[in-house]
Amino acid sequence: MNQGAARSDRVQCCIVGGGPAGMMLGFLLARAGVSVAVLEKHADFFRDFRGDTIHPSTLEVMHELDLLDEFLARPHQELQELGGQVGDFFATLADFRYLPTRCKFVALMPQWDFLDFIAQAARPYPSFRLMMNTDAVDLVVDGGRITGVRAQTPEGPLDIAADLVVGADGRHSTVRAKAPFEVLDLGAPMDVLWLRLTRRASDGGQTLGRVQRGALFVTIDRRDYWQCAYVIPKGSFANMKERGLDAFRAEIVRIAPHFADRMNEIARWDDVKLLTVAVDRIRRWHRPGLLLIGDAAHAMSPIGGVGINLAIQDAVAAANILAAPLRGGAVTERDLAAVQRRREFPTRMTQRAQIFIQNRFLTRVLAGAPIKPPLALKLMQRHPVLRRLPARLAGMGFRPEHVRDR
């Protein structure tokens, strides 16, 4: 690798992170005539056990971009309802069929397919560049203002000057650490272990959460396999590994007995991926020349699977507000503050709802408290119309964004 003098480049907007927020923002800004570079440190988008739910709010954005039919032509599954098993009590948790959106379902699609689709849609715009294998390692600062990004590429160091840098590089954001920003940790009582098990025709197709005393196990139908999430108390993975794989397999069978004949598929701990859950947000999303969006600005709990969609909503709002100032070369602190004002309310409300569920339900379950279906679940079964409220909150969020004309 050449370690000589850094090469240089310039764009109007440099986005760090090629996840849902970064790719969508890059596409929307290029569509609006802004020169943009999206930096992705990996060579491809393939990362297993990433968020794969595309909610109705995101599908509505795809419709507004005239991309929905092409998008839905890709292999996916459609969930009109979500269910859960609490002890012996089965409950339908959300019914998306009554949402005031074009798509009244949650689409399940591997995130790498979604990101690849957005990349393909963006490539025809001459002002768009996706730079894979490009790792942002530092920020360039001039007189207190962020003026660019210092990156490492296979060809050597690269300095990218920009009127605006956007950090969309996730909950372990390099940009957030380098700025730095003040982080408000809201707390999460659990971590999640992801794994996959073969799906058989006799299993049925219900995406389901199963709650038993001391455990929560979620199975997501991915056609030929189940994507499974086993929820554990925060920081307990090391203790679980000490007890051994046999004990872990036995716990899964206790919750979902029909998987007993597939436990040999969990052959080693490498077949289990740990997601360290964090729920936090930064107090101020911006500095002169710099904005954070998505998980870099607010890490979400996996409850409801809304993180990817909240990140995309951030990107739509940011593009709506910042495209014109970027084209004019005059992005101000007021413009960046407007993005935070627009998106902070739905972020706070979503995190508040997640923390409520964590504190009132998940913490008690993981502590081994007796399983008793909450009153809200019982009411939803007696009065199906009540299932529309969680569907609206999960499917659309507290403030859905819409694509503005360029």
C-alpha positions as CSV (number, residue, x, y, z in Angstrom):
1,M,0.0,0.0,0.0
2,N,1.3,3.4,-0.9
3,Q,1.8,5.4,2.3
4,G,3.0,8.6,0.5
5,A,1.4,12.0,0.4
6,A,-2.4,11.9,0.6
7,R,-4.3,12.4,-2.6
8,S,-7.1,15.0,-2.5
9,D,-10.6,15.4,-3.8
10,R,-13.6,17.7,-3.3
11,V,-17.4,17.3,-3.2
12,Q,-20.2,19.4,-1.9
13,C,-21.2,16.7,0.6
14,C,-19.1,13.8,1.9
15,I,-21.2,11.1,3.6
16,V,-19.4,8.7,5.9
17,G,-21.1,5.3,6.0
18,G,-22.9,3.3,3.3
19,G,-25.7,2.0,5.4
20,P,-29.4,2.9,4.9
21,A,-29.1,6.5,6.1
22,G,-25.9,7.2,4.1
23,M,-27.0,5.6,0.9
24,M,-30.5,7.1,0.9
25,L,-29.1,10.6,1.6
26,G,-26.4,10.2,-1.1
27,F,-29.0,9.2,-3.6
28,L,-31.4,12.0,-2.8
29,L,-28.7,14.7,-2.8
30,A,-27.3,13.5,-6.1
31,R,-30.9,13.4,-7.5
32,A,-31.1,17.1,-6.4
33,G,-27.9,18.0,-8.3
34,V,-25.5,18.0,-5.3
35,S,-22.0,16.5,-5.8
36,V,-21.8,13.8,-3.2
37,A,-19.4,11.0,-2.2
38,V,-20.5,8.1,0.1
39,L,-17.6,6.4,1.9
40,E,-18.1,2.8,2.8
41,K,-15.2,1.1,4.6
42,H,-16.2,-2.5,3.5
43,A,-15.7,-4.0,0.1
44,D,-19.4,-4.9,-0.2
45,F,-22.7,-4.5,1.6
46,F,-22.9,-8.1,2.8
47,R,-23.2,-8.2,6.5
48,D,-25.3,-11.0,8.1
49,F,-28.0,-10.3,10.7
50,R,-28.4,-6.6,9.9
51,G,-31.9,-5.0,10.1
52,D,-33.9,-6.5,7.2
53,T,-37.3,-4.9,7.8
54,I,-38.5,-2.3,5.3
55,H,-41.5,-0.6,6.9
56,P,-44.4,1.1,5.1
57,S,-42.9,4.5,5.7
58,T,-39.8,3.5,3.7
59,L,-42.0,1.8,1.0
60,E,-43.9,5.1,0.7
61,V,-40.6,6.9,0.1
62,M,-39.8,4.4,-2.7
63,H,-43.2,5.1,-4.2
64,E,-42.6,8.8,-4.2
65,L,-39.3,8.2,-6.0
66,D,-41.1,6.1,-8.6
67,L,-39.0,3.1,-7.6
68,L,-41.5,1.0,-5.7
69,D,-42.5,-1.5,-8.4
70,E,-38.9,-2.1,-9.4
71,F,-38.0,-2.5,-5.7
72,L,-40.7,-5.0,-5.0
73,A,-39.7,-7.0,-8.0
74,R,-36.8,-8.1,-6.0
75,P,-37.3,-11.2,-3.8
76,H,-38.9,-10.3,-0.5
77,Q,-41.7,-11.3,1.9
78,E,-44.6,-9.2,3.1
79,L,-45.9,-9.2,6.6
80,Q,-49.4,-7.8,7.2
81,E,-49.5,-8.8,10.8
82,L,-47.1,-9.5,13.6
83,G,-47.8,-12.0,16.4
84,G,-46.4,-13.0,19.7
85,Q,-46.6,-15.9,22.1
86,V,-46.6,-14.9,25.8
87,G,-46.5,-18.0,27.8
88,D,-49.6,-19.9,26.5
89,F,-51.3,-16.8,25.3
90,F,-51.1,-15.9,21.6
91,A,-51.6,-12.3,20.6
92,T,-51.7,-10.5,17.3
93,L,-49.5,-7.4,18.1
94,A,-49.9,-5.3,15.0
95,D,-52.1,-5.2,11.9
96,F,-50.7,-3.1,9.0
97,R,-53.6,-3.7,6.6
98,Y,-55.3,-0.4,7.6
99,L,-52.4,2.0,7.2
100,P,-53.0,5.1,5.0
101,T,-50.0,4.1,2.8
102,R,-49.7,2.5,-0.6
103,C,-48.1,-0.6,0.9
104,K,-49.9,-2.0,3.9
105,F,-47.2,-4.4,5.0
106,V,-43.7,-4.7,6.2
107,A,-41.3,-6.0,3.6
108,L,-38.6,-8.4,4.6
109,M,-35.5,-8.1,2.4
110,P,-31.8,-8.6,3.2
111,Q,-30.3,-5.2,3.9
112,W,-27.5,-5.8,1.3
113,D,-30.2,-6.1,-1.4
114,F,-31.8,-2.9,-0.3
115,L,-28.5,-1.0,-0.2
116,D,-27.5,-2.5,-3.6
117,F,-30.8,-1.3,-5.0
118,I,-30.3,2.2,-3.8
119,A,-26.7,2.2,-5.2
120,Q,-28.0,1.1,-8.6
121,A,-30.7,3.9,-8.6
122,A,-28.0,6.5,-7.7
123,R,-25.3,5.5,-10.1
124,P,-26.8,7.2,-13.2
125,Y,-26.5,10.6,-11.5
126,P,-23.1,12.0,-12.5
127,S,-22.7,13.8,-9.2
128,F,-22.9,10.6,-7.2
129,R,-19.9,8.6,-6.1
130,L,-19.9,5.5,-4.0
131,M,-16.4,4.8,-2.7
132,M,-16.1,1.2,-1.3
133,N,-13.1,0.1,0.7
134,T,-12.7,3.7,1.9
135,D,-12.3,4.0,5.6
136,A,-12.8,7.5,7.1
137,V,-10.2,7.7,9.9
138,D,-10.3,11.4,10.8
139,L,-12.0,14.7,10.2
140,V,-10.3,17.8,8.7
141,V,-10.8,20.9,10.8
142,D,-10.1,24.5,9.8
143,G,-10.7,27.3,12.2
144,G,-13.2,25.3,14.2
145,R,-15.2,24.2,11.2
146,I,-15.2,20.6,9.8
147,T,-14.0,21.0,6.2
148,G,-13.5,17.4,5.1
149,V,-12.6,13.8,5.8
150,R,-9.3,12.0,5.9
151,A,-9.7,8.5,4.6
152,Q,-7.7,5.4,3.9
153,T,-8.1,3.5,0.6
154,P,-6.4,0.6,-1.0
155,E,-4.4,3.1,-3.1
156,G,-3.3,5.0,0.0
157,P,-4.5,8.0,2.0
158,L,-7.1,10.4,0.6
159,D,-8.3,13.8,1.8
160,I,-11.8,14.8,0.7
161,A,-12.8,18.4,1.1
162,A,-16.5,19.1,1.5
163,D,-18.9,21.9,2.3
164,L,-20.7,19.4,4.6
165,V,-19.6,16.2,6.2
166,V,-22.4,13.8,7.3
167,G,-21.7,11.0,9.7
168,A,-24.0,8.1,8.9
169,D,-21.6,5.4,10.1
170,G,-23.7,3.7,12.8
171,R,-23.8,3.3,16.5
172,H,-20.0,2.9,16.7
173,S,-19.5,6.0,14.6
174,T,-15.9,7.1,13.9
175,V,-17.2,10.6,13.0
176,R,-19.1,10.9,16.3
177,A,-15.9,9.9,18.3
178,K,-13.6,12.2,16.4
179,A,-15.8,15.3,16.6
180,P,-16.6,14.6,19.5
181,F,-20.3,14.8,20.6
182,E,-21.9,14.5,24.0
183,V,-23.8,11.2,24.2
184,L,-26.9,10.7,26.4
185,D,-27.0,7.0,27.3
186,L,-30.6,6.0,27.9
187,G,-29.8,2.4,28.9
188,A,-30.7,-1.0,27.5
189,P,-31.3,-4.0,29.7
190,M,-30.6,-6.6,27.1
191,D,-28.3,-7.8,24.3
192,V,-29.4,-10.0,21.3
193,L,-27.9,-13.2,20.0
194,W,-28.6,-13.7,16.3
195,L,-28.6,-17.1,14.6
196,R,-30.3,-19.0,11.8
197,L,-32.2,-22.3,11.7
198,T,-33.5,-24.2,8.7
199,R,-37.1,-23.5,7.9
200,R,-39.4,-26.4,7.0
201,A,-42.7,-26.4,5.2
202,S,-44.4,-27.9,8.4
203,D,-43.2,-24.9,10.4
204,G,-45.8,-22.4,9.0
205,G,-44.9,-18.9,8.1
206,Q,-45.7,-16.8,11.1
207,T,-43.0,-14.3,12.1
208,L,-43.3,-14.6,15.9
209,G,-42.0,-13.5,19.2
210,R,-42.0,-16.2,21.9
211,V,-41.9,-15.1,25.6
212,Q,-41.2,-17.7,28.3
213,R,-40.1,-17.1,31.9
214,G,-36.5,-15.7,31.7
215,A,-36.3,-15.7,27.9
216,L,-37.5,-14.0,24.7
217,F,-37.0,-15.7,21.3
218,V,-38.0,-14.1,18.0
219,T,-38.2,-16.0,14.7
220,I,-38.4,-14.2,11.4
221,D,-39.5,-16.1,8.3
222,R,-36.8,-15.8,5.6
223,R,-38.3,-18.5,3.2
224,D,-35.6,-21.2,3.4
225,Y,-34.5,-20.4,7.0
226,W,-35.5,-18.7,10.2
227,Q,-33.6,-15.6,11.3
228,C,-33.7,-16.0,15.1
229,A,-33.1,-13.5,17.8
230,Y,-32.5,-14.8,21.4
231,V,-32.7,-11.9,23.9
232,I,-30.4,-12.1,26.9
233,P,-29.7,-9.8,29.9
234,K,-27.2,-7.1,29.2
235,G,-23.6,-8.3,29.4
236,S,-24.5,-12.0,30.1
237,F,-23.1,-13.5,26.9
238,A,-19.7,-14.5,28.5
239,N,-21.6,-16.4,31.3
240,M,-23.8,-18.1,28.7
241,K,-20.7,-19.3,26.8
242,E,-19.2,-20.7,30.0
243,R,-22.3,-22.8,30.5
244,G,-21.8,-24.3,27.1
245,L,-23.6,-24.8,23.8
246,D,-25.6,-27.7,25.1
247,A,-27.2,-25.4,27.7
248,F,-27.9,-22.8,25.1
249,R,-29.5,-25.3,22.7
250,A,-31.6,-26.6,25.6
251,E,-32.9,-23.1,26.3
252,I,-34.0,-22.7,22.7
253,V,-35.8,-26.0,22.7
254,R,-37.6,-25.0,26.0
255,I,-39.0,-22.0,24.3
256,A,-39.6,-23.5,20.8
257,P,-39.7,-27.3,21.1
258,H,-40.3,-27.9,17.4
259,F,-36.7,-26.7,16.7
260,A,-35.3,-29.7,18.7
261,D,-34.4,-31.6,15.6
262,R,-32.3,-28.7,14.3
263,M,-30.1,-27.9,17.2
264,N,-27.1,-29.5,15.4
265,E,-27.1,-26.5,13.1
266,I,-25.7,-24.5,16.1
267,A,-22.4,-26.3,15.9
268,R,-20.2,-23.7,17.5
269,W,-20.4,-20.3,19.1
270,D,-19.3,-18.8,15.7
271,D,-22.8,-19.6,14.5
272,V,-24.2,-17.1,17.1
273,K,-23.6,-13.4,16.5
274,L,-23.8,-11.0,19.4
275,L,-25.6,-7.6,19.0
276,T,-24.7,-5.3,21.9
277,V,-27.8,-3.3,22.3
278,A,-27.5,0.5,23.0
279,V,-30.2,3.1,23.3
280,D,-28.7,6.6,23.2
281,R,-28.7,9.9,21.3
282,I,-26.4,12.9,21.1
283,R,-27.6,16.2,22.6
284,R,-26.6,18.2,19.5
285,W,-26.5,16.5,16.1
286,H,-24.3,19.1,14.4
287,R,-21.2,21.2,14.5
288,P,-20.1,23.8,11.9
289,G,-19.7,21.8,8.7
290,L,-20.8,18.5,10.2
291,L,-24.1,16.6,10.8
292,L,-24.9,13.2,12.2
293,I,-28.0,11.2,11.3
294,G,-29.3,7.6,11.8
295,D,-27.7,5.4,14.4
296,A,-24.7,7.8,14.6
297,A,-27.1,10.4,16.1
298,H,-29.4,8.0,17.9
299,A,-28.9,4.3,18.5
300,M,-32.2,2.5,18.7
301,S,-33.3,-0.7,20.5
302,P,-34.2,-3.6,18.2
303,I,-37.8,-3.4,19.6
304,G,-40.1,-2.9,16.7
305,G,-37.3,-3.2,14.2
306,V,-37.6,0.5,13.5
307,G,-34.0,1.6,13.4
308,I,-33.4,1.3,9.7
309,N,-36.6,3.1,8.9
310,L,-35.9,6.0,11.4
311,A,-32.5,6.3,9.7
312,I,-34.0,6.6,6.3
313,Q,-36.5,9.2,7.5
314,D,-33.5,11.2,8.8
315,A,-32.0,11.0,5.3
316,V,-35.2,12.2,3.6
317,A,-35.5,15.1,6.0
318,A,-31.9,16.1,5.6
319,A,-32.1,16.0,1.8
320,N,-35.3,18.1,1.9
321,I,-33.7,20.7,4.1
322,L,-30.1,20.8,2.8
323,A,-30.2,20.2,-0.9
324,A,-30.7,23.9,-1.8
325,P,-28.1,25.3,0.6
326,L,-25.6,22.7,-0.6
327,R,-26.2,23.6,-4.2
328,G,-25.6,27.2,-3.3
329,G,-22.5,26.4,-1.3
330,A,-23.7,28.0,1.8
331,V,-24.8,25.5,4.4
332,T,-25.2,27.2,7.8
333,E,-25.6,26.1,11.4
334,R,-29.2,27.1,11.1
335,D,-29.7,24.7,8.3
336,L,-28.2,21.8,10.2
337,A,-30.2,22.7,13.3
338,A,-33.3,22.6,11.2
339,V,-32.6,18.9,10.5
340,Q,-32.3,18.1,14.2
341,R,-35.5,20.0,15.0
342,R,-37.3,18.1,12.4
343,R,-36.1,14.7,13.5
344,E,-35.6,15.0,17.2
345,F,-39.2,14.7,18.1
346,P,-39.8,11.3,16.4
347,T,-36.5,10.1,17.7
348,R,-37.3,11.0,21.3
349,M,-40.9,9.6,21.1
350,T,-39.7,6.3,19.5
351,Q,-37.0,5.8,22.2
352,R,-39.4,6.7,24.9
353,A,-41.8,4.0,23.7
354,Q,-38.9,1.5,23.5
355,I,-37.7,2.3,27.0
356,F,-41.2,1.9,28.3
357,I,-41.4,-1.6,26.8
358,Q,-38.0,-2.4,28.1
359,N,-38.7,-1.3,31.7
360,R,-42.3,-2.5,32.0
361,F,-42.0,-5.8,30.2
362,L,-38.6,-7.0,29.0
363,T,-36.7,-6.4,32.2
364,R,-39.2,-8.4,34.2
365,V,-39.2,-11.2,31.7
366,L,-35.4,-11.5,31.6
367,A,-35.3,-11.4,35.4
368,G,-37.4,-14.5,35.5
369,A,-40.6,-13.0,36.7
370,P,-43.8,-15.1,36.2
371,I,-45.2,-14.7,32.7
372,K,-48.4,-12.8,32.6
373,P,-49.8,-11.3,29.3
374,P,-50.0,-7.5,29.7
375,L,-53.5,-6.1,29.7
376,A,-52.9,-4.2,26.5
377,L,-52.3,-7.5,24.7
378,K,-55.6,-9.0,26.0
379,L,-57.5,-5.9,24.9
380,M,-56.0,-6.1,21.4
381,Q,-57.3,-9.6,21.1
382,R,-60.8,-8.6,22.3
383,H,-60.9,-5.4,20.2
384,P,-58.9,-6.0,16.9
385,V,-59.1,-2.3,16.0
386,L,-56.6,-1.6,18.8
387,R,-53.9,-3.5,16.8
388,R,-53.9,-0.6,14.3
389,L,-52.1,1.7,16.8
390,P,-48.9,-0.3,17.2
391,A,-49.0,-0.9,13.4
392,R,-49.1,2.8,12.8
393,L,-46.3,3.6,15.2
394,A,-44.0,0.8,14.0
395,G,-45.0,1.1,10.3
396,M,-45.0,4.9,9.9
397,G,-43.4,6.4,13.0
398,F,-44.3,9.6,14.7
399,R,-43.5,12.0,11.8
400,P,-43.3,10.3,8.4
401,E,-41.1,12.2,5.9
402,H,-42.0,12.8,2.2
403,V,-39.7,13.4,-0.7
404,R,-39.8,16.9,-2.0
405,D,-39.5,17.9,-5.6
406,R,-35.9,18.5,-6.6
